Amino acid sequence: MQQECATCKQNFTCSIESPTTCWCTKYPPILVVDAVNTCLCSNCMESKIKAAIQQYAIEVKEGKRINEAPSYATDRQKMEEGIDYYIENGLLVMSTWYHLKRGTCCGSGCRYCPY
């Protein structure tokens, strides 16, 4: 179904009626979508998800929130470049979201460790 992005007003195709095929299911389900916060295009969704992850990590680190990220990691959500990791100088760099999904600190001094 055609939608208009609530942020940038661009048209995009939404397939949320069949969640297993919708492109948005690759992102962690941490944004509330309702009558006010409607669907977003992929660019705006990724941008808002990244901002929400950073805020989520701050709240976990400050003890304001229990880390529920491991429960968000479902079988259908594979590692997503830009969300779970990125490539830097040919190396795989794990993101804050990856570490939150892991649930604990590994003690290696990772750059994006939220613990």
DRENGUFI-395776 format. One line per field, with one value per residue: residue in one letter; x, y, z of N, C-alpha, C, O in turn. Coordinates in Angstrom, 1 decimal, always signed. Layout:
rest <- [A	...]
n_px <- [X	...]
n_py <- [Y	...]
n_pz <- [Z	...]
ca_px <- [X	...]
ca_py <- [Y	...]
ca_pz <- [Z	...]
c_px <- [X	...]
c_py <- [Y	...]
c_pz <- [Z	...]
o_px <- [X	...]
o_py <- [Y	...]
o_pz <- [Z	...]
END
This chain:
rest <- [M	Q	Q	E	C	A	T	C	K	Q	N	F	T	C	S	I	E	S	P	T	T	C	W	C	T	K	Y	P	P	I	L	V	V	D	A	V	N	T	C	L	C	S	N	C	M	E	S	K	I	K	A	A	I	Q	Q	Y	A	I	E	V	K	E	G	K	R	I	N	E	A	P	S	Y	A	T	D	R	Q	K	M	E	E	G	I	D	Y	Y	I	E	N	G	L	L	V	M	S	T	W	Y	H	L	K	R	G	T	C	C	G	S	G	C	R	Y	C	P	Y]
n_px <- [+0.8	+0.5	+2.1	+2.6	+5.5	+5.7	+7.6	+9.4	+7.6	+7.7	+6.5	+6.1	+6.2	+4.4	+4.3	+3.1	+0.9	+1.7	+3.9	+6.2	+7.3	+7.7	+9.9	+10.5	+10.7	+13.3	+14.4	+14.9	+12.1	+11.5	+10.4	+7.4	+4.5	+1.6	-1.5	-0.5	+2.3	+3.1	+3.8	+7.1	+9.4	+12.2	+14.7	+14.1	+13.1	+15.4	+17.1	+15.6	+15.4	+18.1	+18.7	+16.9	+18.0	+20.4	+19.4	+18.1	+20.3	+21.6	+19.8	+19.7	+22.4	+22.4	+20.8	+18.1	+16.4	+15.5	+17.3	+15.8	+16.5	+17.6	+15.2	+14.0	+15.3	+14.5	+14.0	+13.6	+14.9	+17.8	+21.3	+21.9	+23.4	+24.6	+22.8	+23.2	+25.9	+28.8	+31.1	+34.5	+37.4	+37.7	+37.1	+34.9	+32.7	+31.0	+27.9	+26.2	+23.6	+23.9	+25.5	+23.7	+21.7	+23.2	+23.3	+25.1	+28.3	+31.3	+33.8	+35.9	+36.4	+35.0	+34.3	+31.6	+30.3	+27.6	+27.6]
n_py <- [-1.2	+2.3	+4.9	+8.0	+9.4	+10.4	+12.1	+13.2	+13.4	+12.0	+9.6	+6.1	+2.5	+0.5	-2.5	-3.6	-5.1	-7.7	-8.6	-10.2	-9.7	-7.0	-4.3	-2.8	-4.5	-5.3	-3.6	-2.8	-3.2	-0.6	+1.9	+3.6	+3.1	+4.6	+6.4	+9.0	+8.8	+7.7	+5.4	+5.4	+6.4	+4.4	+5.7	+7.8	+6.2	+4.6	+6.6	+7.7	+5.4	+4.9	+7.2	+6.7	+4.4	+5.3	+7.0	+5.2	+3.5	+5.4	+5.7	+3.1	+2.8	+4.8	+3.7	+4.2	+2.6	-0.7	-3.1	-4.2	-5.1	-7.7	-9.2	-8.1	-9.0	-11.0	-14.1	-13.5	-11.2	-10.4	-9.7	-6.4	-4.2	-1.0	-0.8	-3.0	-3.3	-1.9	-1.4	-0.6	+0.5	-2.0	-3.7	-5.3	-3.5	-3.6	-2.3	-0.1	-1.0	-3.8	-4.6	-4.0	-5.9	-8.2	-8.2	-8.2	-7.0	-7.7	-7.3	-6.5	-3.9	-2.5	-0.1	+0.9	+0.0	-0.1	-0.6]
n_pz <- [+0.0	-0.7	+1.0	+2.7	+3.9	+7.2	+8.1	+5.9	+3.8	+1.5	-0.9	-0.4	-0.5	+1.7	+3.4	+5.7	+6.3	+5.7	+7.7	+7.6	+5.2	+4.9	+4.6	+6.8	+9.0	+9.4	+11.1	+14.6	+16.8	+18.2	+18.0	+18.5	+16.7	+15.8	+15.5	+15.5	+15.2	+12.5	+9.7	+8.3	+5.7	+4.4	+4.7	+6.6	+8.7	+9.4	+10.3	+12.5	+14.1	+14.7	+16.3	+18.4	+19.4	+20.4	+22.5	+24.0	+24.8	+26.4	+28.5	+29.5	+30.4	+32.4	+34.2	+34.1	+32.7	+32.1	+30.4	+27.6	+25.2	+24.4	+24.2	+22.1	+19.9	+17.5	+15.8	+13.1	+12.7	+11.3	+11.4	+10.8	+8.6	+9.5	+11.6	+13.4	+13.0	+11.3	+8.6	+8.9	+7.6	+6.4	+8.5	+10.8	+12.8	+15.7	+16.7	+19.1	+19.4	+18.8	+21.0	+23.1	+22.5	+22.9	+25.7	+27.8	+29.0	+27.4	+28.3	+26.7	+26.1	+24.1	+21.6	+21.3	+23.6	+25.8	+28.5]
ca_px <- [+0.0	+1.3	+2.0	+3.4	+6.3	+5.3	+8.7	+9.9	+6.5	+7.9	+5.7	+6.8	+5.4	+4.3	+3.8	+3.0	-0.1	+2.4	+5.1	+7.3	+8.0	+7.9	+11.3	+10.7	+10.9	+14.7	+14.8	+14.4	+10.8	+11.6	+9.6	+5.9	+3.7	+0.2	-2.2	+0.3	+3.6	+2.8	+5.0	+8.2	+10.2	+13.3	+15.7	+13.6	+13.0	+16.7	+17.5	+14.9	+15.8	+19.5	+18.5	+16.2	+18.9	+21.3	+18.7	+17.8	+21.5	+21.9	+18.9	+20.2	+23.6	+22.1	+19.9	+16.7	+15.7	+16.0	+17.7	+14.9	+16.9	+17.6	+13.9	+13.6	+16.1	+13.7	+14.7	+13.5	+15.8	+19.2	+22.3	+21.6	+24.4	+24.1	+22.1	+24.0	+27.3	+29.2	+32.4	+35.4	+38.7	+37.6	+36.8	+33.5	+32.5	+29.7	+27.2	+25.6	+22.4	+24.4	+25.9	+22.5	+21.1	+24.0	+22.8	+26.2	+29.6	+32.2	+35.0	+37.0	+36.6	+34.4	+34.0	+30.2	+29.7	+26.7	+27.6]
ca_py <- [+0.0	+3.5	+5.7	+9.2	+9.4	+11.4	+13.1	+13.9	+13.6	+11.2	+8.4	+4.8	+1.3	-0.1	-3.9	-4.0	-6.1	-9.0	-8.2	-11.0	-9.3	-5.6	-3.8	-2.2	-5.5	-5.5	-2.7	-3.2	-2.6	+0.3	+3.1	+3.4	+3.5	+4.8	+7.4	+10.2	+8.3	+6.8	+4.8	+6.3	+5.8	+3.7	+6.7	+8.4	+5.1	+4.3	+7.8	+7.7	+4.2	+5.2	+8.2	+6.1	+3.4	+6.1	+7.4	+3.9	+3.1	+6.3	+5.4	+1.8	+3.1	+5.6	+2.9	+4.6	+1.7	-2.1	-3.4	-5.2	-5.3	-9.1	-9.7	-7.5	-9.7	-12.1	-14.9	-12.9	-10.0	-10.7	-8.6	-5.4	-3.2	+0.3	-0.9	-3.9	-3.2	-1.2	-1.8	+0.5	+0.1	-3.5	-4.4	-5.3	-2.8	-3.8	-1.1	+0.0	-1.9	-5.1	-4.8	-4.1	-7.2	-9.2	-8.2	-8.0	-6.5	-8.9	-7.0	-6.2	-2.4	-2.2	+1.3	+1.2	-0.7	+0.7	-1.0]
ca_pz <- [+0.0	-0.8	+2.2	+2.7	+5.1	+8.2	+8.3	+4.7	+2.9	+0.3	-1.0	-0.3	-0.4	+3.0	+3.4	+7.1	+6.4	+5.8	+8.4	+7.3	+4.0	+5.0	+4.8	+8.1	+10.0	+9.6	+12.2	+16.0	+17.0	+19.4	+17.8	+18.6	+15.5	+16.1	+14.7	+15.5	+14.7	+11.4	+9.0	+7.8	+4.6	+4.9	+5.2	+7.9	+9.7	+9.9	+11.1	+13.8	+14.9	+15.2	+17.4	+19.5	+20.0	+21.2	+23.7	+24.8	+25.4	+27.5	+29.6	+30.1	+31.1	+33.6	+35.1	+34.0	+31.9	+32.1	+29.0	+27.1	+23.8	+24.0	+23.9	+20.8	+18.9	+17.1	+14.7	+11.7	+12.6	+11.1	+11.6	+9.8	+8.5	+9.8	+12.8	+14.3	+12.7	+10.1	+8.2	+9.0	+7.1	+6.2	+9.8	+11.3	+14.0	+16.3	+17.2	+20.4	+19.4	+18.9	+22.4	+23.9	+22.2	+23.5	+27.0	+28.8	+28.6	+27.2	+28.9	+25.7	+25.9	+22.8	+21.4	+21.5	+24.7	+26.6	+29.8]
c_px <- [+0.9	+1.0	+2.8	+4.2	+5.9	+6.4	+9.0	+8.8	+6.7	+7.0	+6.6	+5.8	+5.5	+3.7	+3.5	+1.9	+0.5	+3.8	+6.3	+8.0	+8.2	+9.3	+11.5	+11.0	+12.4	+15.2	+14.2	+13.1	+10.8	+10.9	+8.1	+5.3	+2.2	-0.4	-1.3	+1.7	+3.3	+4.0	+5.9	+8.8	+11.5	+14.4	+15.3	+13.6	+14.4	+17.3	+16.9	+15.2	+17.2	+19.5	+17.9	+17.1	+19.9	+20.7	+18.5	+19.1	+21.9	+21.1	+19.3	+21.4	+23.4	+21.2	+18.4	+15.8	+16.3	+16.2	+16.8	+15.3	+17.1	+16.3	+13.4	+14.3	+15.3	+14.5	+14.7	+14.4	+17.3	+20.0	+22.1	+22.7	+23.9	+23.3	+22.8	+25.5	+27.6	+30.7	+33.3	+36.8	+38.8	+37.3	+35.4	+33.5	+31.1	+29.2	+26.7	+24.4	+22.9	+24.8	+24.7	+21.8	+21.8	+23.6	+23.8	+27.4	+30.5	+33.6	+36.2	+37.2	+36.1	+34.0	+32.6	+29.5	+28.8	+26.7	+28.8]
c_py <- [+1.2	+4.3	+7.0	+9.2	+10.6	+12.5	+13.9	+14.0	+12.8	+10.0	+7.1	+3.7	+0.7	-1.5	-4.4	-5.0	-7.5	-8.7	-9.0	-10.5	-7.8	-5.2	-3.3	-3.2	-5.8	-4.6	-3.2	-2.5	-1.7	+1.6	+2.7	+3.9	+3.5	+5.9	+8.7	+9.9	+7.3	+6.2	+5.8	+5.6	+5.2	+4.6	+7.3	+7.4	+4.8	+5.4	+7.9	+6.5	+4.4	+6.2	+7.5	+5.1	+4.2	+6.6	+6.3	+3.5	+4.1	+6.0	+4.1	+2.1	+3.9	+4.9	+3.4	+3.6	+0.3	-2.4	-4.6	-5.6	-6.8	-9.7	-9.2	-8.3	-11.0	-12.9	-14.2	-11.7	-10.4	-9.5	-7.6	-4.3	-1.8	+0.3	-1.7	-3.7	-2.3	-1.7	-0.5	+0.0	-1.5	-4.3	-4.2	-4.6	-3.0	-2.6	-1.2	-1.0	-3.4	-5.5	-4.9	-5.4	-8.3	-9.3	-8.0	-7.5	-7.7	-8.6	-6.6	-4.7	-2.0	-0.7	+1.7	+0.5	+0.2	+0.4	-0.4]
c_pz <- [+0.0	+0.5	+1.9	+4.0	+5.9	+8.4	+7.0	+3.7	+1.6	+0.3	-1.0	-0.2	+1.0	+2.8	+4.8	+7.2	+6.4	+6.4	+8.1	+6.0	+4.0	+5.3	+6.2	+9.2	+10.2	+10.7	+13.5	+16.2	+18.3	+19.2	+17.9	+17.4	+15.9	+15.2	+14.5	+14.8	+13.7	+10.7	+8.4	+6.6	+5.2	+5.4	+6.5	+9.0	+10.3	+10.7	+12.5	+14.7	+15.5	+16.4	+18.6	+20.2	+20.9	+22.5	+24.6	+25.5	+26.6	+28.7	+30.3	+31.0	+32.4	+34.6	+35.1	+33.3	+32.0	+30.6	+28.5	+25.6	+23.5	+23.6	+22.6	+19.6	+18.5	+16.0	+13.4	+11.6	+12.5	+11.4	+10.5	+9.8	+8.7	+11.2	+13.8	+14.1	+11.5	+9.8	+8.2	+8.6	+6.9	+7.4	+10.2	+12.7	+14.6	+17.0	+18.6	+20.5	+19.5	+20.3	+23.3	+23.7	+22.9	+25.0	+28.1	+28.2	+28.5	+27.8	+28.0	+25.5	+24.6	+22.7	+21.7	+22.6	+25.6	+28.1	+30.6]
o_px <- [+1.9	-0.1	+3.7	+3.6	+5.8	+6.0	+9.0	+9.0	+5.9	+6.7	+7.7	+4.6	+6.6	+2.6	+3.6	+1.8	-0.1	+4.8	+7.4	+9.2	+8.8	+9.9	+12.6	+11.4	+12.7	+16.3	+13.2	+13.0	+10.1	+10.9	+7.7	+5.5	+1.7	+0.2	-1.4	+2.1	+3.4	+5.1	+5.5	+8.8	+11.8	+15.0	+16.1	+13.9	+14.6	+17.9	+17.6	+15.4	+17.4	+20.1	+18.3	+17.1	+20.2	+21.3	+18.6	+19.0	+22.4	+21.6	+19.1	+21.5	+24.0	+20.8	+17.7	+14.6	+17.5	+15.4	+16.9	+14.6	+16.7	+16.2	+12.5	+13.8	+15.5	+15.5	+15.6	+14.7	+17.9	+19.5	+22.1	+23.0	+22.8	+23.2	+23.1	+26.2	+26.6	+31.3	+33.0	+37.3	+39.8	+37.3	+34.8	+34.1	+30.2	+29.9	+26.8	+24.2	+22.2	+24.4	+24.7	+21.3	+21.3	+23.6	+23.5	+27.6	+30.5	+34.5	+37.3	+38.0	+36.7	+33.6	+32.4	+28.3	+29.3	+26.0	+28.9]
o_py <- [+1.3	+4.5	+7.0	+9.1	+11.8	+13.6	+15.1	+14.7	+13.0	+9.5	+7.2	+3.9	+0.3	-1.6	-5.6	-5.7	-8.5	-8.6	-8.5	-10.9	-7.3	-5.8	-3.4	-2.9	-6.5	-4.8	-3.8	-1.3	-1.9	+2.5	+1.7	+5.1	+2.5	+6.2	+9.3	+10.6	+6.1	+6.5	+6.9	+4.4	+5.4	+4.3	+7.4	+7.7	+4.7	+5.2	+8.1	+6.7	+4.1	+6.0	+7.8	+4.9	+3.7	+6.5	+6.4	+3.1	+3.6	+6.0	+3.9	+1.6	+3.7	+5.4	+3.0	+3.8	+0.2	-2.1	-5.7	-6.3	-7.2	-10.5	-9.7	-8.2	-12.0	-12.4	-14.4	-11.3	-10.8	-8.4	-8.0	-3.7	-1.5	+1.4	-1.3	-4.0	-1.9	-2.2	+0.5	-0.9	-2.1	-5.5	-3.2	-5.0	-2.6	-1.8	-2.2	-1.7	-4.2	-6.5	-5.7	-6.0	-9.3	-10.4	-7.7	-7.6	-8.6	-9.5	-6.5	-4.4	-1.1	-0.1	+2.8	+0.4	+1.2	+0.9	-0.7]
o_pz <- [+0.7	+0.9	+1.0	+5.1	+5.5	+8.8	+7.0	+2.6	+0.7	+1.3	-1.5	+0.1	+1.4	+2.2	+5.0	+8.2	+6.9	+5.6	+8.2	+5.8	+3.0	+6.2	+6.7	+10.3	+11.2	+11.2	+13.6	+15.9	+19.2	+20.1	+17.4	+17.0	+16.3	+14.2	+13.5	+14.0	+14.0	+11.1	+8.1	+6.5	+6.3	+6.4	+7.5	+10.2	+11.5	+11.8	+13.5	+15.9	+16.7	+17.4	+19.7	+21.4	+22.0	+23.6	+25.8	+26.7	+27.6	+29.9	+31.5	+32.1	+33.4	+35.6	+36.0	+33.3	+32.0	+29.8	+28.9	+25.0	+22.4	+22.7	+21.9	+18.5	+19.2	+15.5	+12.6	+10.4	+13.5	+11.6	+9.3	+10.8	+8.2	+11.8	+14.9	+15.1	+10.8	+10.7	+7.6	+9.3	+7.3	+7.3	+9.9	+13.6	+13.9	+17.6	+19.3	+21.5	+20.2	+20.8	+24.2	+24.7	+23.3	+25.6	+29.3	+27.0	+29.3	+27.9	+28.4	+24.6	+23.9	+23.7	+22.3	+22.6	+26.0	+28.9	+31.8]
END
